[in-house]
Amino acid sequence: MTGSPAVPARVLRRALHAPEADRGNALPAGAWWLWALGLATAASRTTNPLLLGLLVGVAGYVVAARRTDAPWARSYGAFVKLGLFVVAVRLLFSVFLGSSIPGSHTVLTLPELPLPDWAQGVRIGGRVTAEQLVFSLYDGMKLATLLICVGAANALANPARLLKSLPGALYEAGVAVVVAMTFAPNMVADVVRLRTARRLRGRPTGGVRAVAQIGLPVLEGALERSVALAASMDARGYGRTAEVPAAVRRTTNVLTLGGLLGVCAGAYGLLAAQGAVYGLPLLLAGLVTAMAGLRLGGRRSVRTRYRPDRWGARAWLVACSGAAVAAAMIWAGAVDPDALRPGVVPLTAPVLPLWPAAAVLIGLAPALVAPYHRRPGGPGSRSDAARRRRDQVRAGLRTVRGCGASHAVRGRPHGPRGRTRAARRTLGCR
């Protein structure tokens, strides 16, 4: 009787323990994208820098814990740099082009360029206040967080698996989207490879000249990939469709277009502060209509699927964690909007709201439940064992080099046993 409560606990720990990823249990790409879009939706509802930084930290931790060594997994750092660049550009625009935010704390005063009467409301230069700089910083951080969330999805989701999970009616458009999505990761991989090659050859990797010399091979590689992709698409019969009646085509177009418009309007209502009431019903209606149109339009597709992705319990947990973060942030914006949007006039220090911050931490669920990928350099891998063997060999060589000379002067050993004992003394420094 005493051992029975431990059995469910052991089963629960085994169920929650993340297994090693393989072809059969890898998460679908759609789960990662739903998780990332949930974090992006939460970021769009707030300008609190503490919450935005927490969202970036959650996305970065999940990427560090669950990304692979594929080329697209290296694009997360590029999106982080792009976000920092966006923040810097937003601040520069605020300094040189001014802002409509009033303020009383003057930081500096730039020479103002006089403009004609038809350009009223626009100024170049003038007084720069701390209030407008803080407002621009908050606004730039929100946009940077959106980009970083998209970068997290790019780093975690396999584009080929995302294309496999699309409905048949969106296959042609999905191919174009996937090709566009893989452009940035492939370009980052090419740049890293070329910079490494130049560094090994002793050539500079920075400066205008180095950038120009790296850009040409990157462009050449992109053209070669596009030609190979076009040949493979033609060999696989891309664009071939089945014959369907004209009435079915028209009904499909009306349902799909109307549903997508409803989804766009509902998403805008959820992202806007004034449309939270009508946004969710319109989004749900648009989703149902669009799914009906896509289901009906799937009759035109003549392609088959090999090993389709299965949505298991872990995939749903990952997707629902992002949706929970978005729903909690939308609810917090309706209950306490001042906590999510700290004021800048007058200047006040932002405060971290506890319940929204706790809701953001739900986004860490993929780092616990998603299958992990063993890194080539991680513990227990083949390269790790090879590295240990290499270190042992190097340590033995250093021992021989440091102690062999001192033992060699003791005399030349005679016979096989003497040579063996001398070798042992040399390797052991005895």
Disulfide bonds with the S-S distance in Angstrom:
Cys403-Cys429 1.72
